[in-house]
């Protein structure tokens, strides 16, 4: 049997009696691999010492700003590829899409290893950034729409199970990268090249497991005993909206703003967590690194817990909590700094990051409530462009505002206070967007021609 036929959507349709609980582990395997991007920062320092090995040589080694663009390009391409290929993913099914994701993401790592070997940062931009970023986008959306179809009774829990893996990818990817670099390090190499090659191979195996384990439900399938509510919850529709019409609705753009503002506020803190902790409280780098790892745990847990909660309370209510409570928590961070309370700072930021992660996991179910499951993957893909925008805005706001304040004489420990108030304001703006969400007008509903 040819590989092309094995990947066909028709061959992924589940037989009668298939256990739907086999699907979440397959989705988790994929997202744990591509979630490595959250741990990419462990490579930043070594990538600035490719020539000098023990120290960076000015004029010959790459700088942190140059290396930082690898991460940014990857996230930008994640959003763009999800938007561009979302319809294709829906058409060919999750198996072929995950296979393509594995090929792109892992070949991106291998191409990056080649770039390190030749000391050509353009190959890292192309490899991990562009090619790997396309793999991220395909791998991110492919499992989600299928999970929602397998769990129409618990869509929030289902997407939370998968997207939890993406948030927890750093818990595996970061230590694995550090261990591999330590193993391959020598007097002439920092070990990054070899680490990229090995990680590409390991991730490819696990992503192939996810691809070939995946199944889609047969047309008309429903879980045993599941009966849709006669009176659906507010905002929940049993109709479908096509991807071509979804983006023309105000609901799509309101949710775009909801996701963008929630991610902008969270990603700026998540990306600078270790440095913020050191600057605000004077703790050692090792403590700052441990704090960053703790945030990753809450990022991961929040994706499952908040999205599961949304099945009981509704998506709009959960996002209301994200924005209102989040705005209050951000406004309290300067108080923690003022009283030098590391404990309060940790409590505030871990709660904030749990809601940041929960926002990612809840949004697919929110989309399903409004637009139905027919083109969920394609609609989700277009909405993820909000993440790409936030990936640029969040870190830049934190970096620019704090750097500006330090340059104008503000003590380093207080430099982030204005940023916290700014993030609080962004979340209040997101609250307004969320409150404006209403059911989609019936004129946008898909109608089968007779």
Wavefront OBJ file of the C-alpha trace (Angstrom):
o trace
v 0.000 0.000 0.000
v 1.397 3.398 -0.971
v 2.116 6.024 1.666
v -0.239 8.428 -0.112
v -3.191 6.025 0.247
v -2.316 5.259 3.865
v -2.580 8.968 4.655
v -5.947 9.437 2.922
v -8.765 10.764 5.063
v -10.966 7.795 4.107
v -8.497 5.431 5.792
v -8.672 7.379 9.048
v -12.433 6.968 9.549
v -12.931 5.028 12.774
v -14.739 1.658 12.659
v -17.827 1.037 14.821
v -16.966 0.588 18.488
v -13.724 2.598 18.291
v -12.676 3.961 21.690
v -12.581 7.749 21.381
v -10.292 8.003 24.428
v -7.416 6.764 22.245
v -7.457 10.097 20.404
v -6.344 12.506 23.201
v -2.992 10.664 23.741
v -2.300 10.906 19.997
v -3.035 14.640 20.048
v -0.929 15.034 23.191
v 2.036 13.322 21.517
v 1.940 15.851 18.673
v 1.511 18.935 20.855
v 4.204 17.926 23.355
v 6.649 17.811 20.432
v 5.792 21.087 18.727
v 5.411 22.746 22.146
v 9.214 22.624 22.291
v 9.106 26.180 20.957
v 8.262 27.378 24.471
v 11.614 25.989 25.600
v 13.635 27.423 22.719
v 15.133 30.084 25.006
v 17.592 27.476 26.377
v 19.373 27.689 23.014
v 19.625 31.499 22.975
v 22.794 31.749 25.073
v 24.693 28.902 23.368
v 23.752 30.267 19.927
v 25.627 33.475 20.801
v 28.798 31.437 21.511
v 29.065 29.261 18.406
v 32.510 30.669 17.541
v 33.808 31.562 20.992
v 32.287 28.461 22.685
v 33.027 29.640 26.247
v 32.248 33.294 25.569
v 30.720 35.371 22.801
v 33.169 37.014 20.390
v 31.907 40.429 19.321
v 31.704 40.828 15.567
v 31.913 37.085 14.914
v 29.248 35.494 17.103
v 25.525 36.190 16.750
v 23.854 38.601 19.174
v 20.760 37.986 21.312
v 18.577 40.258 19.115
v 19.652 38.276 16.030
v 18.910 34.961 17.731
v 15.613 36.257 19.127
v 14.200 36.596 15.623
v 14.239 32.788 15.218
v 11.509 32.443 17.855
v 9.524 35.408 16.523
v 9.584 34.171 12.915
v 8.449 30.706 14.030
v 5.427 32.118 15.873
v 4.550 34.431 12.988
v 4.682 31.483 10.576
v 2.597 29.409 12.987
v -0.251 31.885 12.654
v 0.133 32.447 8.926
v 0.374 28.743 8.052
v -2.621 27.897 10.246
v -4.636 30.570 8.439
v -3.473 29.607 4.941
v -3.636 25.808 5.293
v -6.627 25.547 7.641
v -9.049 24.647 4.844
v -6.560 22.069 3.474
v -6.289 20.462 6.927
v -10.076 20.104 7.081
v -10.144 18.529 3.615
v -7.318 15.974 3.941
v -7.881 15.053 7.585
v -5.616 14.999 10.658
v -3.342 12.103 9.657
v -1.967 13.692 6.494
v -1.798 17.113 8.169
v 0.167 15.774 11.165
v 2.485 13.882 8.812
v 3.161 17.142 6.940
v 3.644 18.908 10.278
v 6.241 16.350 11.398
v 8.125 16.636 8.105
v 8.224 20.441 8.305
v 8.954 20.810 12.025
v 11.662 18.155 12.182
v 13.326 19.119 8.894
v 13.339 22.672 10.266
v 15.380 21.449 13.230
v 17.751 19.558 10.931
v 18.150 22.569 8.645
v 18.878 24.694 11.715
v 21.593 22.228 12.709
v 23.110 22.740 9.270
v 22.907 26.492 9.799
v 24.819 26.194 13.070
v 27.457 23.992 11.402
v 28.005 26.604 8.673
v 27.448 29.544 11.045
v 24.755 30.924 8.744
v 21.873 32.383 10.742
v 19.790 32.664 7.581
v 19.454 28.871 7.632
v 18.087 29.066 11.184
v 15.581 31.723 10.123
v 14.569 29.507 7.199
v 14.773 26.205 9.107
v 13.333 26.674 12.590
v 11.626 29.950 11.697
v 9.883 29.437 8.345
v 9.823 25.663 7.684
v 9.532 24.725 11.351
v 6.921 27.456 11.870
v 4.760 25.944 9.122
v 5.039 22.611 10.931
v 3.941 24.322 14.139
v 0.832 25.760 12.496
v -0.228 22.481 10.878
v 0.456 20.444 14.008
v -1.342 22.911 16.252
v -4.708 22.985 14.458
v -4.864 19.450 12.989
v -5.745 17.552 16.210
v -8.069 20.208 17.621
v -11.012 20.126 15.214
v -11.029 16.304 15.254
v -11.091 16.230 19.052
v -14.091 18.564 19.131
v -15.928 16.191 16.762
v -15.060 13.201 18.972
v -16.244 14.987 22.134
v -19.337 17.058 21.255
v -20.470 16.544 24.853
v -17.226 17.967 26.328
v -15.456 20.102 23.698
v -13.634 22.260 26.247
v -12.124 19.271 28.033
v -11.143 17.668 24.715
v -9.271 20.679 23.358
v -7.730 21.261 26.773
v -6.225 17.766 26.751
v -4.457 18.417 23.453
v -3.447 22.038 23.877
v -2.223 21.247 27.398
v 0.571 19.366 25.651
v 1.621 22.426 23.695
v 1.913 24.432 26.904
v 3.910 21.641 28.536
v 6.269 21.097 25.618
v 8.939 23.187 27.321
v 8.954 20.835 30.312
v 10.333 18.152 28.000
v 12.022 20.177 25.268
v 14.022 22.526 27.500
v 15.646 19.853 29.744
v 16.199 17.600 26.719
v 17.938 20.418 24.860
v 20.126 21.257 27.864
v 21.095 17.603 28.403
v 21.933 17.067 24.726
v 24.025 20.247 24.544
v 25.883 19.160 27.677
v 26.497 15.693 26.233
v 27.804 16.942 22.876
v 29.690 19.995 24.154
v 33.421 20.015 23.455
v 36.294 22.459 23.282
v 35.211 23.396 19.751
v 31.413 23.107 19.972
v 28.596 24.227 22.275
v 26.572 21.170 21.206
v 23.624 23.015 19.616
v 24.114 21.507 16.148
v 23.995 17.935 17.432
v 21.101 18.719 19.798
v 18.964 20.010 16.915
v 19.644 16.885 14.847
v 18.847 14.430 17.666
v 15.735 16.318 18.772
v 14.468 16.357 15.190
v 14.772 12.571 15.045
v 13.117 11.974 18.430
v 10.228 14.319 17.700
v 9.656 12.764 14.274
v 9.112 9.321 15.846
v 6.579 10.584 18.379
v 4.729 12.729 15.842
v 4.443 9.731 13.520
v 2.883 7.797 16.398
v 0.350 10.589 16.765
v -0.350 10.722 13.024
v -1.001 7.000 12.563
v -3.015 6.653 15.773
v -5.406 9.427 14.801
v -8.914 8.625 13.588
v -11.902 10.755 12.623
v -15.479 9.820 13.549
v -17.778 8.442 10.870
v -20.340 10.899 9.454
v -23.274 11.241 11.827
v -21.458 9.560 14.735
v -22.428 10.555 18.272
v -21.200 9.300 21.656
v -23.358 6.603 23.190
v -26.128 8.189 25.235
v -25.394 11.723 23.993
v -28.496 13.757 23.176
v -28.029 17.432 22.211
v -29.880 19.781 24.530
v -33.364 20.664 23.298
v -32.774 24.196 24.504
v -29.139 24.968 23.734
v -27.054 27.172 25.972
v -26.819 30.826 25.101
v -24.328 31.423 22.258
v -24.287 27.698 21.374
v -25.648 26.893 17.919
v -26.372 23.552 16.251
v -25.923 25.193 12.852
v -22.623 25.533 10.977
v -20.962 28.578 9.448
v -18.547 28.162 6.540
v -15.027 29.539 6.830
v -15.703 31.945 3.957
v -18.558 33.568 5.882
v -17.177 33.226 9.422
v -14.514 35.879 8.991
v -17.170 38.317 7.743
v -19.072 38.157 11.029
v -18.449 40.605 13.909
v -18.159 37.598 16.238
v -15.007 36.412 14.471
v -13.251 39.757 14.880
v -14.401 40.153 18.469
v -12.890 36.736 19.261
v -9.773 37.767 17.330
v -9.456 40.725 19.689
v -10.218 38.536 22.716
v -7.408 36.106 21.843
v -4.926 38.798 20.803
v -5.348 40.852 23.983
v -5.266 37.833 26.315
v -2.107 36.486 24.658
v -0.401 39.899 24.437
v -0.748 40.344 28.190
v 0.460 36.838 29.017
v 3.241 36.202 26.525
v 5.164 39.339 27.462
v 5.451 38.141 31.056
v 6.053 34.490 30.159
v 8.944 35.354 27.841
v 10.665 37.568 30.430
v 9.691 35.674 33.589
v 13.175 34.729 34.731
v 14.647 38.197 34.105
v 11.686 39.964 35.751
v 12.039 37.876 38.888
v 15.765 38.650 39.076
v 15.351 42.388 38.408
v 12.395 42.953 40.753
v 13.624 40.921 43.726
v 17.363 40.435 43.185
v 17.149 36.637 43.254
v 19.900 34.479 41.657
v 19.591 33.350 38.037
v 18.970 29.759 39.178
v 15.902 30.874 41.154
v 14.686 32.884 38.174
v 15.056 29.809 35.979
v 13.091 27.709 38.455
v 10.364 30.337 38.467
v 10.142 30.146 34.667
v 9.700 26.374 34.958
v 6.930 26.848 37.532
v 5.104 29.160 35.131
v 5.321 26.467 32.446
v 3.563 24.046 34.809
v 0.741 26.512 35.435
v 0.582 27.334 31.720
v 0.084 23.623 31.057
v -2.373 22.965 33.896
v -4.423 26.058 33.115
v -5.071 24.846 29.590
v -6.842 21.748 30.856
v -8.518 23.085 34.002
v -9.950 26.307 32.577
v -11.145 24.726 29.322
v -12.803 21.886 31.254
v -14.479 24.437 33.524
v -15.839 26.191 30.439
v -17.939 23.095 29.636
v -19.861 23.819 32.841
v -19.943 27.622 32.904
v -19.777 28.532 29.223
v -16.857 30.058 27.291
v -17.968 33.670 27.624
v -18.103 33.416 31.416
v -14.621 31.876 31.613
v -13.133 34.571 29.401
v -14.873 37.153 31.573
v -12.953 35.736 34.542
v -9.697 35.802 32.545
v -10.029 39.487 31.768
v -11.545 40.837 34.975
v -9.497 38.801 37.445
v -6.392 39.103 35.262
v -6.638 42.905 35.208
v -6.811 42.974 39.013
v -3.881 40.559 39.390
v -1.661 42.570 37.032
v -2.467 45.763 38.949
v -1.371 44.048 42.190
v 2.075 42.992 40.888
v 3.657 46.425 41.647
v 2.424 46.013 45.241
v 4.317 42.724 45.500
v 7.449 44.513 44.282
v 6.911 47.446 46.672
v 6.729 45.174 49.720
v 9.387 42.824 48.326
v 7.002 39.869 48.598
v 8.321 37.149 46.315
v 5.542 34.818 47.478
v 2.790 37.238 46.447
v 4.523 37.823 43.109
v 4.650 34.066 42.437
v 0.966 33.590 43.331
v -0.129 36.491 41.116
v 1.938 35.534 38.082
v 1.156 31.809 38.219
v -2.575 32.591 38.237
v -2.098 35.034 35.355
v -0.210 32.464 33.283
v -2.774 29.749 34.025
v -5.405 32.021 32.449
v -3.078 32.784 29.542
v -2.856 29.054 28.836
v -6.564 28.576 29.467
v -7.334 31.167 26.818
v -5.609 29.077 24.140
v -7.451 25.900 25.117
v -10.881 27.498 25.471
v -10.928 29.401 22.172
v -11.544 26.351 19.888
v -14.634 25.412 21.927
v -15.763 29.063 21.850
v -15.464 28.962 18.048
v -17.361 25.689 17.909
v -20.180 27.192 19.997
v -20.542 30.116 17.599
v -19.678 28.637 14.193
v -20.244 24.874 14.524
v -17.766 22.073 13.782
v -17.981 21.917 9.963
v -14.999 24.211 9.237
v -13.688 24.559 12.789
v -10.051 23.820 11.859
v -10.019 26.405 9.069
v -11.729 29.069 11.200
v -9.397 28.329 14.123
v -6.441 28.628 11.767
v -7.460 32.113 10.676
v -8.075 33.208 14.248
v -4.568 32.139 15.286
v -3.181 35.116 13.338
v -4.128 36.985 16.531
v -1.453 34.916 18.295
v 1.138 35.932 15.714
v 0.312 39.587 16.309
v 0.450 39.136 20.080
v 3.786 37.283 19.841
v 5.298 40.479 18.474
v 3.366 43.013 20.593
v 3.692 41.389 24.038
v 7.478 40.981 24.313
v 8.092 44.320 22.590
v 5.827 46.182 25.030
v 7.544 44.623 28.048
v 11.048 45.160 26.662
v 10.503 48.682 25.334
v 8.679 50.112 28.351
v 11.078 48.624 30.917
v 14.168 49.650 28.915
v 12.802 53.188 28.459
v 12.108 53.589 32.172
v 15.541 52.281 33.185
v 17.184 54.675 30.714
v 15.286 57.549 32.372
v 16.497 56.791 35.869
v 13.827 54.441 37.205
v 15.376 51.754 39.465
v 15.550 48.384 37.724
v 13.372 46.786 40.413
v 10.534 49.239 39.609
v 10.967 49.302 35.833
v 8.209 46.751 35.170
v 5.474 48.463 37.212
v 4.197 50.612 34.337
v 4.117 47.525 32.104
v 1.900 45.719 34.604
v -0.613 48.584 34.571
v -0.497 48.604 30.770
v -1.243 44.865 30.640
v -4.118 45.400 33.067
v -5.567 47.992 30.691
v -5.255 45.626 27.724
v -7.201 42.965 29.610
v -10.000 45.432 30.370
v -10.182 46.173 26.647
v -10.416 42.420 26.053
v -13.273 42.274 28.567
v -15.212 44.767 26.446
v -14.658 42.640 23.316
v -15.871 39.540 25.155
v -18.996 41.266 26.486
v -19.944 42.309 22.943
v -20.016 38.704 21.637
v -23.534 37.651 20.592
v -24.918 34.601 18.729
v -24.130 34.546 15.002
v -26.964 35.867 12.849
v -28.886 33.108 11.050
v -28.141 34.621 7.651
v -24.566 33.323 8.008
v -25.656 29.734 8.752
v -24.759 27.040 6.244
v -27.727 25.699 4.310
v -27.660 22.452 2.374
v -28.975 23.000 -1.136
v -31.832 20.712 -2.131
l 1 2 3 4 5 6 7 8 9 10 11 12 13 14 15 16 17 18 19 20 21 22 23 24 25 26 27 28 29 30 31 32 33 34 35 36 37 38 39 40 41 42 43 44 45 46 47 48 49 50 51 52 53 54 55 56 57 58 59 60 61 62 63 64 65 66 67 68 69 70 71 72 73 74 75 76 77 78 79 80 81 82 83 84 85 86 87 88 89 90 91 92 93 94 95 96 97 98 99 100 101 102 103 104 105 106 107 108 109 110 111 112 113 114 115 116 117 118 119 120 121 122 123 124 125 126 127 128 129 130 131 132 133 134 135 136 137 138 139 140 141 142 143 144 145 146 147 148 149 150 151 152 153 154 155 156 157 158 159 160 161 162 163 164 165 166 167 168 169 170 171 172 173 174 175 176 177 178 179 180 181 182 183 184 185 186 187 188 189 190 191 192 193 194 195 196 197 198 199 200 201 202 203 204 205 206 207 208 209 210 211 212 213 214 215 216 217 218 219 220 221 222 223 224 225 226 227 228 229 230 231 232 233 234 235 236 237 238 239 240 241 242 243 244 245 246 247 248 249 250 251 252 253 254 255 256 257 258 259 260 261 262 263 264 265 266 267 268 269 270 271 272 273 274 275 276 277 278 279 280 281 282 283 284 285 286 287 288 289 290 291 292 293 294 295 296 297 298 299 300 301 302 303 304 305 306 307 308 309 310 311 312 313 314 315 316 317 318 319 320 321 322 323 324 325 326 327 328 329 330 331 332 333 334 335 336 337 338 339 340 341 342 343 344 345 346 347 348 349 350 351 352 353 354 355 356 357 358 359 360 361 362 363 364 365 366 367 368 369 370 371 372 373 374 375 376 377 378 379 380 381 382 383 384 385 386 387 388 389 390 391 392 393 394 395 396 397 398 399 400 401 402 403 404 405 406 407 408 409 410 411 412 413 414 415 416 417 418 419 420 421 422 423 424 425 426 427 428 429 430 431 432 433 434 435 436 437 438 439 440 441 442 443 444 445 446 447 448 449 450
